[in-house]
């Protein structure tokens, strides 16, 4: 029990209180007070109305801004002015609550269709807005459709908090705002959390419901498959959405939109362009850094926020070399806000009572509200038209006999008498008589009578149309549907959020994720690293480099495509190393995992996914890249001055580059080929069309610092233009030569090409001059290009465009067939096939 003391009456100065104590029950008092508070929060603050989708504070803001004339075609005003008007006239709560509600209606990342056009800092996902004295606002164009026709008795008005003004109990709402923009609020004992949807989809569903009142939830979900969040992203798993649409409660997962990009020649990254709903980039960065420091995430080297106003969100997560990007991404979904959960709880006010509604019920409530609004608007307009017609008809009567009307008025002692006489003589109503008495002389012209007759005809037509709408439920519903279609056409935008039943994860990634969590929740980096699968490293004639995907390789047939001429193809593994040999005799160590990966395909690979070799390899002035080579095989190196060398693979382990041959002055490397077997023939071709073929066993292997030995005897002024290796047992090995004029301008003389079987060239001894490989015709003085290797050969331009070669083999010392287009590169014909296992 508790007691209350009552203050003493005025004039009793002796005691401040008198003994007027009332015993009350504390339990009853607390229950009553809390019930009043809960009632106020539920009905006046926290929950939106199912009809217009607005909380009271939001409704009051939009209504007051409409009354202030803050239309989209007028200037912005200070937000503080709007807050003051709303607080002083309609909303008996603090200015902070009003401004917070106003800010949310202006944020395009909070609402799918913003209702306020804000000017200034209205906040971001990671930071709050500026104070209301710094920002400005006006109504957005879409908000006008919520407040239109309030002056046509479309909704009821109720008193404000001090009974001095009135405010709309609900707004007309020309579109389903509750579903389009969603809602969130915490009341006493209940809360609401509704997801935004696409305007076009929701209106399509509402129009279907208008046309088919008995439609089922399945019918409606054909138009509204799921939420459409303002920030885009991906929704993974639709079962929770179906539950929410059926019962009003459910949940779904949202994920960021992420693409794997090659950030540089050596660096791969994850680029985030869309985040889950209400998740900011700063929060993501903070959580990722915490997870990396806590050893929960592995494989991330850096994270950079490149977001700007022009390009929007761009969060770049750089990965360490050797880590599977998709496996790391799945870990990011697990340990960062890049995957978030959204719980749907569709609690809303229906006829003043909080209810939990599914999608079909929400649309039904809105459609019934909109039909009521249009019916009341039509009835109001009908009454106005009838009133105007009544006046026009009276005015026409007066104009027909205007002289007598004027005489009656002039002869009357006072307006009341004139009104009475007009009503009795012409059988007019009091309203008509008053209107005639208020006529101006300029309205008595002949032209005015014609205008009145036209107006009378138009009014009768409009009245008939309005009566037809009110008299037919079908016409009324059709009008509502057509107005909704106009809203969708004017304000609709494409869907932003992608809906996925589930996200497929490759077996490799799934296995990595299963092994990723280490001891005590720590990440297991080895599980996320790229598997050491066999692959091929490729260098093309156009200077592009790449590696094949795991379990893919090269074979000897396939269609021609862009970049189908390979200068080098080296068998290796994803985590292996290869060498790059330059024209100055340098060998550089390359990590295969740093190379961009070509996707698995059927047929010849398209090297559009490769990167220029210059981005990978730093070359000296005047130096060029000759070939890729394995680091674990004996290599044969040939130079322009005819020197040959077989190099032992005793390369230094702690260096990134070294000399592979000691070159003489002005000499350069022209070719490199694996020559670990003694049954391989080495082939020289010179500019003066001399070809020398001899077994590799004639060249003893040397250390990397040696200068090699004589390979081919050159005539005066001649030099080697091709050096390679081929197997004498290979029946498909060919020699391709292209003859022309050495001094001709590029592209002016394509030359003449000849393809000959390598077996037609007899083997000679090392350091001899060899045999003639191409007979020059008139106007030809040198070879422009030569190549020997496994056929059939392919040719291309420097840009990788395929060129044709003669289809038939020519004689060893014969002349070539004239070409129609210049050829810049020749190489083997290869296409995708399962790669052999790399050698141990």
GUMAR-581474 format. One record per residue (C-alpha): z, y, x. Coordinates in steps of 0.02 Angstrom, whole numbers, padded with zeros to 5 digits, always signed. Each point is the difference from the previous one (the first is absolute). Layout:
<nodes>
ZYX/...
</nodes>
This chain:
<nodes>
+00000+00000+00000/-00026+00181+00053/+00057+00169-00068/-00090+00164-00022/+00090+00167+00006/-00064+00143-00105/+00001+00180+00069/+00122+00118-00085/-00067+00128-00125/-00036+00176+00059/+00154+00111+00006/+00121-00136+00054/+00035+00050+00180/+00151-00107+00030/-00090-00167+00022/-00180-00039+00048/+00002-00157-00107/+00089-00054-00154/+00051-00175-00040/-00152-00045-00104/-00036-00169+00078/-00127-00121-00072/+00007-00181+00053/-00171-00077+00035/-00060-00170+00058/-00075+00015+00175/-00115-00148-00029/-00072+00075-00158/-00019+00170+00082/-00092-00071+00150/-00112-00107-00108/-00046+00147-00111/-00030+00119+00143/-00101-00125+00099/-00103-00045-00154/-00044+00183-00025/-00048+00016+00182/-00104-00160-00004/-00087+00057-00159/-00044+00167+00079/-00069-00081+00158/-00102-00130-00094/-00076+00113-00131/-00006+00168+00086/-00029-00033+00184/-00046-00169+00075/-00119-00095-00114/-00178+00050-00047/-00067-00001-00177/-00126-00138-00031/-00117+00119-00089/-00034+00135+00131/+00080-00089+00149/+00108+00150+00044/+00185+00028+00026/+00073+00152-00087/+00001+00105+00159/-00183-00041+00035/-00049+00040-00178/+00091+00166+00005/-00081+00047+00165/-00176-00033-00064/+00033+00087-00166/+00076+00154+00081/-00141+00013+00127/-00123-00010-00144/+00093+00137-00092/-00002+00105+00160/-00189-00015+00007/-00003-00089+00169/-00169-00078-00030/-00113-00072+00138/-00117+00150-00013/+00141+00122+00039/+00100+00037+00156/+00152-00094+00062/+00174+00071-00027/+00160-00029+00096/+00082-00166-00041/+00167+00088-00012/-00067+00100-00147/-00048-00158-00093/+00167-00081+00038/+00092+00154-00063/-00099+00006-00163/+00029-00185-00034/+00185+00007+00043/+00034+00160-00098/-00093-00046-00158/-00010-00189-00018/+00091-00108+00129/+00189+00018+00011/+00015-00079+00172/-00010+00053+00182/-00152+00076+00082/-00006-00139+00130/-00036-00133-00131/-00137+00108-00077/-00084+00035+00167/+00009-00182+00054/-00088-00053-00160/-00128+00137+00023/-00035-00052+00180/-00028-00181-00047/-00129+00049-00131/-00096+00093+00136/-00002-00140+00130/-00162-00099+00006/+00089-00142+00090/+00129-00016-00140/-00111+00018-00155/-00169-00080-00025/-00055+00155-00096/+00104+00152+00054/+00049+00119-00140/+00042+00154+00103/-00111+00089+00126/+00118+00045+00141/-00033+00128+00135/+00107-00014+00156/+00111-00135+00071/+00038-00120-00142/+00065-00133+00118/-00065-00164+00070/+00052-00181-00001/+00112+00035+00149/+00061+00176-00035/+00059+00106-00145/-00084+00155-00073/+00030+00181+00045/+00119+00104-00105/-00068+00062-00168/-00005+00178+00064/-00134-00052+00126/-00114-00107-00109/-00115+00046-00143/-00065-00099-00147/-00109-00004-00154/-00053-00135-00122/-00128-00128+00056/-00152-00024-00108/+00061-00170-00059/+00165+00076-00060/-00093+00108-00127/-00049-00159-00092/+00185-00040-00021/+00042+00169-00077/-00160+00037-00097/+00011+00043-00186/+00188+00029-00003/-00036+00148-00115/-00081-00114-00129/+00155-00089-00064/-00041-00160+00094/+00182-00036+00046/+00172+00050-00061/+00096+00140+00083/+00188-00008+00025/+00127+00135+00046/+00043+00030+00182/+00177-00017+00067/+00062+00166-00076/-00102-00006-00161/-00091+00161+00042/-00169-00076+00045/-00098-00155-00044/-00085-00130+00109/-00115-00148-00037/+00090-00164-00031/-00149-00087+00083/-00166+00059+00072/-00168-00046-00080/-00051-00095+00158/-00189-00023-00004/+00013-00147+00122/+00129-00139+00027/+00102+00095+00130/+00140-00128+00011/-00117-00138+00059/-00111+00113+00106/+00138+00088+00098/+00143-00122-00020/+00182+00051-00005/+00164-00027+00089/+00176+00041-00055/+00179-00062+00006/+00104+00017-00158/+00171-00072-00042/-00008-00187-00011/-00189-00003+00010/-00145+00061+00108/-00187+00016-00011/-00133-00029+00132/-00180+00002-00058/-00154-00014+00112/-00148+00120-00008/-00168-00062-00065/-00181+00052+00003/-00044+00127-00135/-00171-00075-00038/+00070-00176-00017/+00147+00053-00111/-00111+00103-00116/-00124-00144-00012/+00144-00113-00054/+00064+00130-00125/-00174+00020-00076/-00015-00189-00015/+00168-00005-00089/-00057+00139-00119/-00155-00098-00043/+00090-00168-00007/+00180+00026-00059/+00033-00187+00009/-00048-00012+00185/+00106-00114+00110/+00076+00034+00171/-00137-00104+00081/-00130+00112-00081/+00087+00156+00065/+00018-00069+00176/-00188-00016+00012/+00001+00189+00008/+00165+00025+00094/+00010-00138+00133/+00145+00084+00092/+00077+00162+00063/-00103+00127+00096/+00115+00087+00123/-00031+00180+00058/+00007-00050+00184/-00117-00149-00020/+00051-00153+00100/-00012-00180-00055/+00097-00095-00133/+00022-00181+00051/+00046-00124-00136/-00031+00040-00184/+00122-00119-00085/+00138+00131-00001/-00119+00127-00077/-00043-00120-00140/+00186-00027-00033/+00029+00188-00007/-00145+00028-00118/+00066-00136-00114/+00187+00036+00002/+00020+00172+00077/+00084-00069+00157/-00078-00068+00158/-00039+00038+00182/-00143-00001+00122/-00027+00024+00186/-00100+00144+00072/-00075-00003+00173/-00076+00130+00113/-00187+00004+00027/-00029-00048+00181/-00157-00027+00104/-00012-00080+00171/-00096+00121+00113/-00054+00003+00181/+00090+00158+00057/-00077-00004+00172/-00094-00121+00109/+00162-00088+00046/+00116+00037-00144/+00008-00068-00178/+00103+00080-00137/+00049-00005-00182/-00051+00158-00094/+00098+00036-00159/-00091+00113-00125/+00103-00034-00157/+00185-00037-00021/+00101-00077-00143/+00052+00114-00143/+00131+00131+00052/+00007-00061+00181/-00029+00133+00133/-00071-00022+00176/+00157+00063+00086/+00102-00135-00086/-00125-00132+00054/+00001+00062+00180/+00190-00001+00006/+00015-00176-00071/-00133-00068+00117/+00086+00075+00152/+00166-00073-00057/-00079-00171-00023/-00083+00008+00172/+00162+00053+00084/+00092-00137-00093/-00126-00129+00062/-00054-00043-00176/-00178+00062+00029/-00105-00046+00152/-00171+00051+00060/+00012+00187-00040/-00022+00122+00144/-00001+00167-00092/-00014+00082-00171/-00083+00169-00027/-00011+00104-00159/-00172+00084-00007/+00016+00057-00181/-00081+00166-00042/-00063+00093-00153/-00183-00035+00037/+00007-00189+00026/+00160-00042-00094/+00122-00135+00055/-00041-00084+00166/+00139-00097+00083/-00058-00088+00160/+00102-00149+00060/-00058-00048+00175/+00016-00184+00046/+00034-00080+00167/-00141-00100+00076/-00002-00182-00048/+00084+00014-00171/-00083-00056-00160/-00019+00159-00107/+00010-00093-00166/+00157-00094+00052/+00083+00163+00055/-00052+00080-00165/+00086-00137-00099/+00158+00032+00101/-00014+00186-00039/-00007-00041-00185/+00159-00100+00022/+00105+00118+00104/-00061+00175-00050/-00031+00100-00160/-00187-00037+00017/+00041-00126-00136/+00111+00059-00141/+00056-00065-00168/-00015+00097-00162/+00110-00052-00146/-00070+00042-00173/+00128+00041-00135/-00086+00080-00149/+00152+00078-00086/-00054+00146-00109/+00052+00093-00158/-00080-00056-00162/+00056+00096-00156/+00150+00058+00101/+00052-00176+00050/-00016-00071+00177/-00111-00153-00001/-00085-00110+00130/-00185-00011-00041/-00147-00099+00066/-00174+00069+00027/-00061-00036-00176/+00153+00080-00081/-00014+00155+00111/-00181+00025-00048/+00039-00030-00184/+00135+00134-00002/-00117+00123+00085/-00147-00036-00113/+00108+00022-00156/+00065+00165+00070/-00174+00062+00039/-00065-00048-00172/+00146+00096-00077/-00039+00152+00110/-00184+00001-00048/+00041-00025-00185/+00123+00146+00000/-00123+00108+00097/-00138-00043-00123/+00111+00039-00150/+00052+00165+00079/-00180+00049+00032/-00048-00051-00176/+00134+00113-00072/-00058+00145+00109/-00180-00026-00051/+00046-00006-00184/+00103+00159+00016/-00144+00089+00084/-00123-00063-00131/+00115+00065-00136/-00003+00174+00080/-00189-00003+00028/-00032-00047-00180/+00110+00143-00062/-00085+00122+00119/-00171-00051-00062/+00054+00034-00179/+00059+00172+00051/-00157+00044+00097/-00114-00046-00146/+00084+00133-00109/+00067+00111+00137/-00024+00165-00093/+00111-00055-00144/+00128-00072+00123/+00009+00168+00088/+00018+00090-00167/+00143-00116-00050/+00090+00033+00164/-00025+00189-00009/+00060+00011-00178/+00160-00099+00035/+00162+00093+00034/+00062-00122+00131/-00059-00158+00096/+00100-00116-00112/-00088+00065-00154/-00170-00014+00084/+00041-00179+00050/+00051-00045-00177/-00158+00076-00077/-00113-00089+00127/+00083-00167-00035/-00019+00019-00188/-00178+00069-00003/-00080-00117+00130/+00115-00149-00018/+00057+00012+00181/+00155-00072+00081/+00132+00113+00074/-00056-00047+00176/-00180+00044-00039/+00049+00164-00081/+00106+00050+00150/-00143-00042+00118/-00121+00108-00101/+00122+00145+00004/+00005-00013+00191/-00190+00007+00017/-00079+00127+00117/-00151+00100-00056/-00110-00074+00138/+00022-00172-00080/-00091+00057-00158/-00175-00001+00075/-00141-00112-00057/+00004-00092+00166/+00183-00042-00024/-00042-00085-00164/-00130-00110+00085/+00126-00047+00135/+00130-00044-00132/-00122-00112-00092/-00041-00091+00162/+00184-00017+00040/+00033-00067-00174/-00132-00134+00023/+00066-00048+00173/+00179-00008-00064/-00048-00115-00142/-00089-00116+00123/+00148-00003+00118/+00122-00030-00142/-00103-00148-00061/-00001-00072+00176/+00188+00021+00023/+00034-00077-00170/-00110-00146+00046/+00101-00028+00159/+00164+00006-00094/-00069-00112-00137/-00061-00137+00119/+00111-00092+00123/-00153-00062+00094/-00068+00175+00026/+00170+00062+00056/+00017-00140+00128/-00179+00027+00058/+00039+00184+00031/+00154-00046+00103/-00104-00124+00100/-00139+00125+00036/+00125+00131+00060/+00077-00129+00117/-00173-00040+00068/-00027+00185+00039/+00164+00005+00097/-00049-00153+00101/-00169+00074+00039/+00074+00165+00056/+00152-00055+00099/-00033-00182+00043/-00010-00056+00182/-00042-00169+00081/+00136-00129+00029/+00093+00022+00164/+00110-00155+00007/-00078-00169+00038/+00069-00146-00103/+00014-00170+00087/+00061-00162-00077/+00054-00050+00176/-00046+00044+00178/-00084-00137+00097/+00075-00037+00171/-00100-00101+00126/+00077-00163+00063/+00016+00074+00174/+00098+00149-00064/+00105-00110-00114/+00047-00111+00146/+00044+00152+00104/+00111+00069-00138/+00087-00166-00021/+00046+00001+00184/+00030+00187+00017/+00185+00015-00048/+00097-00049+00156/+00184-00019+00028/+00112+00113-00103/-00146+00080-00091/-00087+00057+00160/-00189-00006+00006/-00085-00135+00103/-00139+00096+00091/-00091-00158+00053/-00028-00048-00181/-00091+00164-00035/-00109+00000+00155/-00185-00042-00004/-00029-00186+00027/-00087-00049+00162/-00152-00067-00093/-00166-00032+00090/-00126+00141-00015/-00144+00084+00088/-00004+00170+00086/-00166+00088-00026/-00091+00140+00091/-00162+00061-00078/-00150+00088+00073/+00049+00159-00093/+00169+00003+00089/+00108-00064-00145/+00143-00121+00031/+00101-00109-00119/+00072-00172-00020/-00027-00129-00135/+00132-00048-00127/+00106-00153+00031/-00088-00168-00019/-00172+00083+00004/-00128-00009+00137/-00185+00009+00039/-00145-00118-00018/-00185+00004+00033/-00082+00047-00163/+00016+00130-00133/-00085+00150-00078/-00028+00160+00096/+00115+00144-00038/+00056+00162+00079/+00072-00022+00177/-00061-00180+00014/-00042+00010+00187/+00151-00048+00103/+00013+00046+00182/+00153-00111+00024/+00089-00131-00104/+00159-00070+00078/+00100-00145-00068/+00185+00045-00004/+00151+00009-00116/+00080+00140-00102/+00143+00025+00124/-00104-00034+00155/-00075+00111+00135/-00178+00025+00058/-00084+00108+00133/-00126+00140-00011/-00117+00018+00151/-00077+00169+00040/-00157+00052+00095/+00107+00054+00150/+00073-00174+00021/+00167+00035-00083/+00085-00128-00112/+00121+00063-00134/+00126-00104-00095/-00013+00011-00191/+00121-00061-00135/-00098-00090-00136/+00128+00044-00135/-00037+00185+00028/-00178-00023-00058/-00044+00030-00183/-00020-00158-00103/-00162-00038-00091/+00027-00080-00171/-00055-00181-00023/-00180-00007-00064/-00142-00121-00019/-00148+00039+00112/-00012+00124+00141/+00149+00120+00009/-00023+00181-00044/+00073+00098+00145/+00030+00153-00109/+00184-00045+00017/-00006+00015+00189/+00046+00150+00106/-00091+00080+00149/+00045-00079+00165/+00030+00172+00076/+00153+00015-00113/+00073-00155+00081/-00055+00014+00180/+00015+00149+00116/-00157+00006+00107/-00027+00102+00157/-00137+00130+00018/-00170-00087+00006/+00078-00169-00043/-00055-00109-00146/+00066-00157-00084/-00103-00154+00046/+00082-00148-00086/+00156-00089-00061/+00057-00152+00099/+00138-00131-00009/+00143+00015+00125/+00022-00186+00026/-00177-00051+00054/-00107+00018+00156/-00119+00146-00029/-00171+00035+00073/-00037+00184+00036/-00174+00068+00037/-00043+00174+00067/-00152+00114-00006/-00033-00029+00186/-00011-00188-00024/+00176-00050+00055/+00084-00147-00086/+00181-00054+00002/+00104-00136-00081/+00178+00064-00021/+00155-00109+00001/+00119+00043-00146/+00144+00051+00114/+00026+00169-00082/+00162+00099+00022/+00124-00024-00141/+00086+00169+00012/-00154+00113+00001/-00110+00066-00140/-00159+00022+00105/-00068-00057+00169/-00163-00025+00095/-00096-00159-00035/-00132+00029+00135/-00015+00114+00149/-00162+00094-00032/-00114+00075+00130/-00046+00183-00007/-00099+00046-00157/+00008-00179-00065/+00058-00040-00178/+00045-00153-00102/-00137-00046-00126/+00067-00164-00070/+00150-00116-00014/+00001-00179-00063/+00121-00148+00000/-00054-00122+00138/+00142-00122+00020/-00114-00151-00010/-00121-00047+00141/-00134-00054-00125/-00029+00179-00058/-00151+00096+00064/+00014+00184+00050/-00148+00110-00050/-00060+00164+00078/-00140+00105-00077/-00067+00154+00091/-00096+00153-00056/-00155-00061+00091/+00002-00154-00112/+00071-00125+00124/+00115-00137-00069/+00110-00106+00111/+00094-00150-00066/+00115-00104+00110/+00153-00111-00029/+00172+00080+00006/+00054-00131+00125/-00103+00097+00129/+00132+00138-00008/+00172-00046+00063/+00147+00081-00093/+00083+00146+00090/+00155+00106-00020/-00004+00159-00101/-00010+00115+00152/-00156-00084+00073/-00170+00085-00007/-00105-00149-00055/-00161-00067+00078/-00188+00020-00017/-00061-00056-00168/-00183+00051-00013/-00121+00072+00127/-00063+00167-00064/-00165+00084+00042/+00001+00181+00056/+00048+00115-00142/+00048-00145-00115/+00173-00030-00077/+00086-00124-00114/+00004+00046-00185/+00077-00161-00070/+00121-00129+00064/+00070-00145-00102/+00030-00186-00010/-00081-00140-00099/+00009-00188-00007/-00156-00090+00062/+00035-00137-00127/-00010+00124-00144/-00170-00026-00081/+00023+00160-00103/+00026+00114+00150/-00131+00137+00007/-00052+00149+00104/-00048+00163-00086/-00093+00134+00095/-00067+00168-00059/-00127+00090+00111/-00051+00182-00006/-00018+00160+00097/+00155+00049+00096/-00031+00187-00012/-00041+00004-00187/+00109+00105-00114/+00124-00102-00103/-00075-00057-00166/-00181+00046+00044/-00052-00170+00070/+00093-00150-00078/-00080-00116+00129/-00055-00181-00011/+00121-00146-00024/-00011-00182+00051/+00117-00145-00039/-00010-00151+00117/+00101-00159+00014/+00116+00007+00151/-00055-00176+00048/-00172+00069+00049/+00076+00094+00145/+00027-00116+00149/+00166+00005+00091/-00008+00076+00173/+00120+00021+00143/+00127+00140+00008/-00058+00158+00089/-00183-00032-00037/-00118+00113-00096/-00021-00114-00150/-00158-00006-00109/-00095+00123-00108/+00072+00011-00175/-00122+00120-00084/-00179+00052+00039/-00024+00187-00015/-00153+00066-00093/-00082+00169+00020/+00128+00138-00028/+00149-00114+00039/+00090+00014+00167/+00176-00071-00027/+00115-00095-00115/+00093+00109-00123/+00120-00138-00056/+00035-00181+00042/+00122-00133-00059/+00027-00187+00024/+00116-00114-00096/+00025-00114-00148/-00129+00033-00136/-00068+00046-00118/+00019+00178+00065/+00031+00152-00107/-00049+00179+00033/+00061+00168-00064/-00003+00186+00028/+00144+00087+00087/+00073+00039-00172/+00000-00184-00048/-00153-00002-00112/-00090-00168+00010/-00170-00008+00087/-00131-00139-00001/-00047-00109+00149/-00154-00110+00019/+00024-00164-00092/-00101-00110+00118/+00036-00035+00183/-00117+00072+00130/-00050-00066+00172/+00115+00029+00147/-00118+00120+00088/-00088+00062-00157/-00003+00175-00073/+00098+00058-00152/-00039+00044-00181/+00003+00187-00040/+00152+00056-00101/-00002+00119-00147/+00179+00063+00030/+00100+00025+00157/+00133-00129+00045/+00160+00054+00089/+00105-00159+00002/-00025-00189-00001/+00132-00132-00026/+00035-00173-00073/-00011-00041-00185/+00173-00040-00068/+00093-00014-00167/+00172-00048-00064/+00061-00179+00016/+00173-00076+00034/+00047+00041+00179/+00049-00135+00124/+00179-00009+00056/+00035+00111+00151/+00021-00091+00162/+00178-00019+00063/
</nodes>
